[in-house]
Amino acid sequence: MPDLTDHRNLRDAFAAQVARQPEATALTMFRGSDAEEQESLSFAELARRAALRAGRLTARFAPGERVLIALPTCTQFVELYLACLFSGLIAVPTPPLGGSATATERAVAIAADCTPALVVTTADHREALAERLAALGLDGALVEAAGEAGDGEAAVPTAPDLPPDTLGVLQYSSGSTGRPKGVMLSHRNILTNIRSIGEYFGLGDGPGGCGSWLPLHHDMGLFGMLTTPLMAGAPVTLMSPSDFVRRPVEYLRMMQWSRSTVTAVPDFALDVCTRLINDRDLADLDLSHVRRICNGSEPVHAATLEAFTERFTPAGLRPDALSPCYGMAEVTLYVSGTRLGTPSKVFSVDRARLEDAGHPEVRQVPAEQGRPLVALGAPHGIRVRIVDPATGLAVADGAIGEIWVSGPSVGSGYWERPDLNDQVFGARLPDEPGTAWLRTGDLGALVDGEVVVTGRLKEVMIVRGRNLFPQDVEREARAAHQALTGFVGAAFGIAAPDERVVVVHEVSPTLRADDLPAVAGAVQRRLSTEADVPCRNVLLVRRGTVSRTTSGKIQRTAMRERFLAGELTVLHAELDPQLALIARGGAA
């Protein structure tokens, strides 16, 4: 793995790879296992196309202006992203338009926040998006279709100097509600983080590359699965996220076809592959070349790792290939991960100590006595401290607190959000007053040098002196009835005035209306008897109702607000009378 921090910026880092191996394959767009040929670009051709686009951008826009990229996974996205990095403009990736109304609203909200000089989308959405932006008073932004880079030699009229601290990307974190927050990432931030990612992936330790279906507007897809391999000189193969949703087996077929050694997915994707890939397709898969499957969502479930490994071992999957990791957009991406060749580590912890609202801790107990927690590896290239959110003091190993991080890959703050930046990016510890720390908002601990995440600070429910983590409640609820298997739920607390637990869960569309009360009752009983969670409030909803981020994380705050506003279309509800009054609208 080359030391990418030897370069001043990402333009120079990519140029070094082009000079080293101009004809090697850099990028492939996987069109499906039935396609006669795939679309591939060499390093030299990708550099030529990106430089052509960079020349046009430089001629029209000043360095530091924002370019909003609202494109699906395609070569045009990659070319335009690199062109921004080459020309000193700030790339702003957003969800592609047309997938859902939510994606369009998010792109519009991001544009309102960062006021781009240029918005690039597909031809069929250009006019409608321009009208939406003009209605918001953003008619100064040019809205154009991506088009092809075209032929000709690259000629950048004025290639600006790009010092390491030049902003390269505004990465909008997948928050749940309110005004979007764009993390300001410099070339230095990105180069530092992708060097750590490349070492974590093992890129450069022999042949191999990355394969991914992750959206390119998400940090794991953009930095983990695209920027890192390109800057490290490794091939990357991409497929459409919608192709994964339609046919999960195509993702593993893509990994087999490309001989990719590294991939990254959120936890739910492994569960989908385990459940939906049939024996016939499994028999044709060869995963023996895969060295690392990074499971980067939070939380990572021990049961998911075990089931996926058992299911795909017959296809040659290595027992140590699954690699839990931890990261976030505010740190570019990567914080910690398990070492290459090291099996995933699962701690069995004392549930009572974990849920102690006064002094929670991760105390290990024999496997049959505890709750499993997956270790997310040791920090790499960044410092981690665990801090008591009430006192602001660091706590001992094993104690649970807020995870704080510090290092050169941490962004400089949110775009034009001084109200938040001192609080989130400028935290201080008494023993290191000169060091700025990022408050992640995640709860966790350091155990045997590894990061363990237990939940989100704002999502923990305190019921009768216990810290209840929504992930635990959701897991128990899903196990209550087969009609909930494979579907998602959201658990959150409502003060009425004491904390009441609410579960909103999607159900199978094949379920009859007469069966809904029995399913809700099963959830109530399971939570009461198996988890000792007093939960009378269960709402069953249609598939797709539960709000999720682009990486599949459940947006519990958004679900709580929708519940309180009476905005949920509910198939069946069992509600505490007091909460039924609080939730305007009630069950539909």
C-alpha positions in Angstrom: 0.0 0.0 0.0 1.6 3.3 -1.1 1.9 6.1 1.5 -0.8 8.4 0.1 0.2 11.2 2.5 3.4 11.6 0.6 1.2 13.5 -1.9 -0.1 17.1 -1.4 -3.5 16.3 -2.8 -5.7 13.7 -4.4 -4.9 14.9 -7.9 -1.3 14.1 -7.4 -2.0 10.8 -5.7 -4.1 9.7 -8.7 -1.6 11.0 -11.2 1.1 8.8 -9.6 -1.1 5.7 -10.2 -1.7 6.7 -13.8 2.0 7.1 -14.4 2.7 3.8 -12.7 0.2 1.7 -14.6 -1.6 3.6 -17.3 -3.2 0.7 -19.1 -4.3 -1.3 -16.0 -8.0 -1.4 -15.3 -9.1 1.2 -12.9 -12.9 1.1 -13.0 -15.5 -1.4 -14.1 -19.3 -0.9 -14.2 -20.8 -4.3 -13.7 -23.9 -4.6 -15.8 -25.0 -8.0 -14.5 -23.8 -11.6 -14.8 -25.8 -12.1 -18.0 -24.2 -9.2 -19.8 -21.9 -10.1 -22.8 -19.4 -7.4 -21.7 -18.8 -5.0 -18.9 -17.9 -1.3 -19.1 -14.3 -0.8 -18.1 -11.8 2.2 -18.0 -8.1 2.1 -17.6 -6.3 4.5 -15.3 -5.1 6.5 -18.3 -8.6 6.7 -19.9 -10.3 7.6 -16.6 -7.7 10.3 -16.0 -8.2 11.7 -19.5 -12.0 11.9 -19.1 -11.7 13.4 -15.6 -9.2 16.0 -16.8 -11.4 17.0 -19.7 -14.2 17.6 -17.3 -11.9 19.4 -14.9 -10.8 21.8 -17.7 -14.4 22.7 -18.4 -15.0 23.3 -14.7 -11.9 25.4 -14.3 -12.9 27.6 -17.2 -16.3 28.3 -15.8 -16.1 28.2 -12.0 -13.7 29.5 -9.3 -11.9 27.1 -6.9 -14.0 26.5 -3.8 -17.3 26.7 -5.5 -19.6 23.7 -4.9 -20.6 21.1 -7.6 -23.6 19.0 -6.5 -23.5 15.6 -8.1 -27.0 14.0 -8.2 -26.2 11.0 -10.4 -26.6 7.2 -10.0 -23.7 4.8 -9.9 -22.1 5.4 -13.4 -18.8 6.5 -15.0 -20.0 10.1 -15.3 -20.3 10.2 -11.5 -16.7 9.0 -11.0 -15.4 11.3 -13.8 -17.1 14.4 -12.3 -16.1 13.6 -8.8 -12.4 13.3 -9.8 -12.7 16.4 -12.0 -13.8 18.4 -8.9 -10.8 17.1 -7.0 -8.5 18.0 -9.9 -9.8 21.5 -10.3 -10.1 22.8 -6.7 -13.9 22.7 -6.7 -15.8 21.0 -3.9 -17.7 17.9 -4.8 -21.1 17.5 -3.1 -22.5 13.9 -3.7 -26.2 13.5 -3.2 -28.7 10.7 -3.7 -29.6 10.2 -7.4 -33.0 11.6 -8.4 -36.0 9.5 -9.4 -35.5 6.7 -6.9 -37.9 8.2 -4.4 -39.5 11.5 -3.4 -37.3 11.4 -0.3 -34.1 11.4 -2.5 -35.3 14.4 -4.4 -36.2 16.3 -1.2 -32.8 15.5 0.3 -31.0 16.7 -2.8 -32.9 20.0 -2.8 -32.3 20.4 0.9 -28.6 19.9 0.4 -28.5 22.4 -2.4 -30.3 24.9 -0.2 -27.6 24.4 2.4 -24.4 24.6 0.3 -25.7 26.9 -2.6 -23.8 25.1 -5.4 -22.6 26.9 -8.5 -23.4 23.8 -10.6 -25.8 20.9 -10.2 -25.3 17.8 -12.4 -28.0 15.2 -12.8 -29.5 13.0 -15.5 -31.2 14.5 -18.5 -34.6 13.3 -17.5 -34.5 15.1 -14.2 -32.7 18.3 -15.1 -35.7 20.4 -15.9 -37.8 19.4 -12.9 -34.8 19.9 -10.5 -34.1 23.3 -12.0 -37.7 24.4 -11.4 -37.5 23.2 -7.8 -34.3 25.1 -7.1 -35.6 28.3 -8.7 -38.7 28.1 -6.5 -36.4 28.2 -3.5 -34.5 31.2 -4.8 -31.5 29.1 -6.0 -31.9 30.1 -9.6 -28.2 31.1 -9.6 -27.2 27.5 -9.7 -26.8 26.0 -13.2 -28.5 22.7 -13.6 -27.1 20.5 -16.3 -27.2 16.9 -17.5 -24.0 14.9 -17.1 -23.4 13.9 -20.7 -20.3 12.2 -22.0 -16.7 13.5 -21.4 -16.1 13.3 -25.1 -12.9 12.9 -27.1 -9.8 14.9 -27.2 -6.7 15.5 -25.2 -7.1 16.8 -21.7 -6.2 20.4 -21.3 -6.8 22.2 -18.1 -6.7 26.0 -18.8 -5.4 26.9 -15.3 -4.6 24.0 -12.9 -4.9 25.6 -9.5 -2.5 24.9 -6.7 -4.1 22.5 -4.2 -2.5 22.7 -0.8 -3.4 19.7 1.5 -6.0 21.7 3.5 -8.0 22.6 0.4 -11.6 21.4 0.8 -12.4 18.6 -1.6 -15.7 17.2 -0.5 -18.8 18.2 1.4 -20.0 14.8 2.7 -23.6 15.2 4.0 -24.1 12.8 6.9 -27.3 10.8 6.8 -29.0 12.4 9.8 -32.7 11.9 10.4 -34.3 15.3 10.5 -33.9 19.0 10.1 -31.3 20.9 8.1 -28.7 18.7 6.4 -25.1 18.8 7.8 -22.3 18.8 5.3 -18.9 17.6 6.7 -16.1 19.7 5.3 -13.3 17.3 4.2 -10.0 18.5 2.9 -7.6 16.6 0.6 -5.4 16.0 3.7 -8.4 14.5 5.7 -9.3 12.2 2.8 -5.7 11.1 2.0 -5.0 10.3 5.6 -8.1 8.3 6.1 -7.9 6.3 2.8 -4.3 5.4 3.7 -5.7 3.8 6.9 -8.5 2.2 4.9 -6.1 0.8 2.3 -3.9 -0.7 5.0 -7.0 -2.2 6.7 -8.2 -3.7 3.4 -4.7 -5.1 2.7 -4.5 -3.4 -0.7 -1.1 -3.6 -2.2 -0.4 -7.0 -0.4 -0.8 -8.9 -3.7 -3.3 -8.8 -6.5 -6.9 -7.9 -5.8 -9.3 -5.0 -5.7 -12.6 -3.8 -4.4 -16.2 -4.7 -5.5 -19.2 -2.8 -4.3 -22.9 -2.0 -4.7 -22.9 0.8 -2.1 -24.3 4.2 -3.2 -21.5 6.6 -4.2 -23.1 9.5 -2.3 -22.6 7.6 1.0 -19.2 7.8 2.8 -18.6 4.1 2.8 -19.2 3.8 -0.9 -17.4 7.1 -1.9 -14.3 6.8 0.2 -14.1 3.1 1.1 -15.1 1.5 -2.1 -14.1 4.1 -4.7 -11.5 6.7 -3.6 -9.3 4.2 -1.7 -8.8 1.7 -4.5 -8.3 4.3 -7.2 -5.7 6.2 -5.2 -4.0 2.9 -4.1 -3.8 1.7 -7.7 -6.3 -1.2 -7.2 -9.2 -2.0 -9.6 -12.7 -1.2 -8.4 -15.9 -2.9 -9.7 -19.2 -1.1 -9.1 -22.8 -2.2 -9.5 -26.1 -0.4 -9.0 -27.6 -0.5 -5.5 -30.9 -1.2 -7.1 -29.5 -4.3 -8.7 -28.5 -5.6 -5.3 -32.0 -4.9 -3.9 -33.6 -6.7 -6.8 -31.3 -9.7 -6.9 -28.8 -9.9 -4.0 -27.0 -12.9 -5.6 -25.8 -10.5 -8.4 -23.6 -8.8 -5.8 -21.8 -12.0 -5.0 -21.6 -12.9 -8.7 -20.0 -9.5 -9.3 -17.4 -10.3 -6.6 -16.8 -13.7 -8.3 -16.6 -12.3 -11.8 -14.2 -9.4 -10.9 -12.1 -11.6 -8.5 -12.4 -8.7 -6.1 -10.7 -9.4 -2.8 -12.4 -6.7 -0.7 -15.9 -5.4 -0.2 -17.9 -3.5 2.4 -21.6 -3.7 3.3 -23.9 -2.7 6.2 -25.1 -5.5 8.4 -28.5 -5.8 6.9 -27.0 -6.7 3.5 -25.3 -9.8 4.9 -28.6 -10.8 6.4 -30.4 -10.3 3.1 -27.8 -12.5 1.3 -28.1 -15.2 3.9 -31.9 -15.4 3.7 -32.6 -14.8 0.0 -29.8 -16.5 -2.0 -31.0 -20.0 -2.7 -29.1 -23.3 -2.8 -29.0 -23.5 -6.6 -27.3 -20.1 -6.8 -25.1 -20.9 -3.9 -23.8 -24.0 -5.7 -22.4 -21.8 -8.5 -20.6 -19.3 -6.3 -16.9 -19.2 -5.6 -15.9 -16.8 -2.8 -12.5 -18.3 -2.1 -10.6 -15.2 -3.3 -12.5 -12.8 -1.0 -10.1 -11.7 1.8 -12.2 -9.2 3.6 -15.9 -8.4 3.8 -16.2 -5.2 6.0 -19.3 -5.0 8.0 -19.5 -1.3 8.7 -23.0 -0.6 10.0 -23.9 0.0 13.6 -24.8 -2.2 15.2 -23.1 -5.3 13.9 -25.0 -8.4 15.0 -23.1 -11.5 16.1 -26.0 -13.6 14.7 -25.6 -12.0 11.3 -21.9 -12.8 11.2 -22.4 -16.4 12.3 -25.3 -17.1 9.9 -23.5 -15.5 6.9 -20.3 -17.5 7.6 -22.2 -20.8 7.9 -24.3 -20.1 4.8 -21.3 -19.3 2.5 -18.5 -21.4 3.8 -19.5 -24.1 1.2 -18.8 -21.4 -1.5 -15.2 -21.1 -0.2 -15.7 -18.2 2.1 -12.8 -17.9 4.6 -13.8 -18.0 8.3 -11.8 -14.9 9.0 -13.1 -12.9 6.0 -15.9 -11.1 7.9 -14.4 -7.9 9.4 -16.5 -5.7 11.7 -15.5 -2.0 11.6 -16.5 1.4 12.9 -16.6 4.8 11.3 -18.6 7.9 10.4 -18.7 10.7 7.8 -17.3 13.3 10.3 -14.0 11.3 10.3 -14.1 10.9 6.5 -15.0 7.3 7.1 -12.8 4.8 9.0 -12.0 4.7 12.8 -11.4 1.0 13.6 -11.5 -2.5 12.3 -10.3 -6.0 12.9 -6.9 -6.9 11.6 -6.5 -8.8 8.4 -6.6 -12.6 9.0 -8.1 -12.2 12.5 -11.5 -13.7 13.1 -14.3 -11.5 14.4 -14.3 -11.2 18.2 -17.6 -11.4 20.1 -17.7 -10.4 23.8 -20.3 -12.0 26.1 -21.3 -9.2 28.5 -23.3 -8.9 31.7 -26.6 -7.4 30.7 -27.3 -5.9 34.1 -24.0 -4.0 34.1 -24.5 -2.9 30.5 -28.0 -1.5 31.3 -27.0 0.1 34.6 -28.1 3.7 34.2 -25.6 4.9 36.8 -22.3 3.3 35.9 -22.7 1.2 32.8 -19.8 -1.0 31.7 -18.9 -3.9 29.4 -18.1 -6.7 31.9 -17.4 -10.0 30.3 -19.1 -13.2 31.5 -19.3 -16.8 30.3 -21.0 -17.0 26.9 -24.1 -18.8 28.2 -24.7 -16.0 30.8 -24.3 -12.8 28.7 -25.4 -10.8 25.8 -23.2 -10.9 22.7 -21.5 -7.7 21.6 -19.3 -7.6 18.5 -15.9 -5.9 18.8 -15.2 -3.5 16.0 -11.4 -3.7 16.1 -8.6 -1.4 17.3 -8.4 2.2 16.2 -6.0 2.8 13.3 -4.6 6.2 12.4 -6.9 7.9 14.9 -7.2 8.3 18.7 -10.2 7.2 20.6 -11.2 8.1 24.2 -14.4 7.1 26.1 -15.9 10.0 28.0 -18.6 10.3 30.6 -21.1 12.6 28.8 -22.3 14.0 32.1 -18.9 15.0 33.5 -16.8 15.4 30.4 -14.1 13.2 31.9 -12.5 10.2 30.3 -13.4 6.8 31.8 -11.5 3.6 32.4 -11.4 0.7 29.9 -14.6 -1.2 29.9 -16.7 1.6 31.2 -19.4 2.9 28.8 -19.4 6.5 27.7 -19.5 8.7 24.6 -16.9 7.8 22.0 -14.6 10.8 21.2 -12.1 10.7 18.4 -9.2 12.9 17.3 -6.8 12.8 14.4 -5.9 14.2 11.0 -8.8 12.6 9.1 -11.4 14.4 11.2 -13.2 17.0 9.2 -12.9 20.7 10.0 -16.6 21.0 10.9 -20.1 21.2 9.2 -20.6 23.6 6.3 -21.6 27.0 7.7 -22.7 25.6 11.1 -20.7 27.5 13.6 -23.4 26.8 16.1 -22.6 23.1 16.1 -18.9 23.0 15.2 -17.5 24.1 18.6 -19.8 21.7 20.4 -19.2 18.7 18.1 -15.7 19.1 16.7 -14.1 21.2 19.4 -14.6 19.2 22.6 -11.8 19.3 25.1 -10.5 17.0 27.8 -9.0 18.4 31.0 -5.8 16.4 30.7 -5.3 17.5 27.0 -6.7 21.1 26.8 -4.8 21.7 23.5 -6.4 18.8 21.6 -9.7 19.1 19.8 -12.0 16.0 19.9 -15.0 15.0 17.9 -18.0 14.0 19.9 -19.4 11.1 17.9 -22.8 10.8 19.7 -22.1 7.1 19.9 -22.0 5.2 23.2 -19.5 2.5 23.7 -16.3 1.3 25.4 -12.8 0.2 24.8 -12.3 -3.4 25.7 -9.0 -5.2 25.2 -8.0 -2.2 23.0 -11.0 -2.7 20.7 -14.0 -0.4 20.1 -17.4 -1.7 21.2 -20.4 0.4 20.3 -23.5 0.0 22.4 -25.9 2.6 20.9 -26.5 6.2 20.2 -26.4 8.7 23.1 -29.7 10.4 22.1 -31.6 7.1 21.5 -31.0 5.4 24.8 -34.2 4.9 26.8 -33.9 5.0 30.6 -36.7 2.8 32.1 -36.8 2.1 35.8 -33.1 2.8 36.2 -32.0 0.7 33.2 -30.4 1.9 30.0 -32.4 0.2 27.2 -30.8 0.3 23.8 -33.2 0.4 20.9 -31.2 -2.2 18.9 -31.8 -4.8 21.6 -35.5 -4.0 21.8 -35.8 -4.2 18.0 -34.0 -7.5 17.9 -36.3 -9.1 20.5 -39.4 -7.7 18.7 -38.3 -9.1 15.4 -37.9 -12.5 16.9 -41.4 -12.5 18.4 -43.2 -13.7 15.2 -42.3 -15.1 11.8 -44.3 -12.4 10.1 -41.6 -9.9 11.2 -38.6 -11.9 10.0 -36.6 -10.0 7.4 -38.5 -6.7 8.2 -37.3 -3.7 10.2 -38.6 -2.0 13.3 -37.8 1.1 15.2 -37.9 1.4 19.0 -37.9 4.7 20.8 -39.0 6.3 24.1 -41.7 8.8 24.8 -41.9 10.7 28.2 -45.5 10.5 29.4 -44.2 11.7 31.9 -42.1 8.6 32.7 -40.3 6.9 29.7 -42.6 4.6 27.7 -41.2 2.3 25.1 -42.7 2.3 21.6 -42.1 -0.2 18.8 -43.0 0.5 15.2 -42.5 -2.6 13.1 -43.0 -3.5 9.5 -44.9 -6.7 8.7 -45.1 -9.1 5.8 -47.6 -7.9 3.1 -49.0 -11.4 3.0 -50.3 -11.2 6.6 -54.1 -11.0 6.9 -55.7 -8.2 8.8 -57.2 -10.7 11.3 -53.8 -11.9 12.2 -52.3 -8.5 13.1 -53.5 -8.4 16.8 -51.9 -11.7 17.4 -48.5 -10.5 16.0 -48.7 -7.3 18.1 -49.5 -9.4 21.2 -46.5 -11.7 20.4 -44.2 -8.7 20.4 -45.6 -7.5 23.7 -45.2 -10.9 25.3 -41.7 -11.4 23.9 -40.4 -8.1 25.2 -42.0 -8.6 28.6 -40.8 -12.2 29.2 -37.6 -12.5 27.3 -36.2 -9.0 27.6 -38.0 -7.7 30.7 -39.0 -4.6 28.7 -42.4 -3.1 29.7 -43.8 -2.3 26.3 -47.5 -2.0 25.7 -47.1 0.2 22.6 -46.7 -1.8 19.4 -47.6 -0.4 16.0 -47.5 -2.6 12.9 -47.0 -0.9 9.6 -46.4 -1.6 5.9 -43.1 -2.5 4.4 -41.0 0.7 3.7 -42.6 2.8 6.4 -39.7 2.8 8.8 -37.3 5.6 8.0 -33.7 4.6 7.2 -30.6 6.3 6.2 -28.8 5.7 2.9 -26.7 3.0 4.5 -29.7 1.3 6.0 -29.5 2.6 9.6 -32.8 3.1 11.3 -33.8 6.7 11.9 -35.3 6.4 15.3 -35.5 10.1 16.0 -37.4 10.6 12.7 -39.8 7.8 13.6 -40.4 9.3 17.0 -41.3 12.6 15.5 -43.6 11.0 12.9 -45.3 9.1 15.6 -45.9 12.2 17.7 -47.2 14.1 14.7 -49.6 11.3 13.8 -48.0 10.9 10.4 -47.7 7.1 10.5 -50.1 5.0 8.4 -50.7 2.1 10.8 -52.1 -1.3 10.0 -52.7 -2.2 13.7 -51.8 -0.5 17.0 -51.7 -1.6 20.6 -51.3 1.7 22.5 -51.2 2.8 26.1 -54.2 5.2 26.4 -52.0 8.0 27.5 -49.8 7.6 24.5 -52.8 7.3 22.2 -53.7 10.9 23.3 -50.2 12.2 22.9 -49.8 10.8 19.4 -52.0 13.1 17.2 -53.9 11.1 14.7 -53.4 7.7 16.3 -53.8 4.6 14.2 -55.1 4.9 10.7 
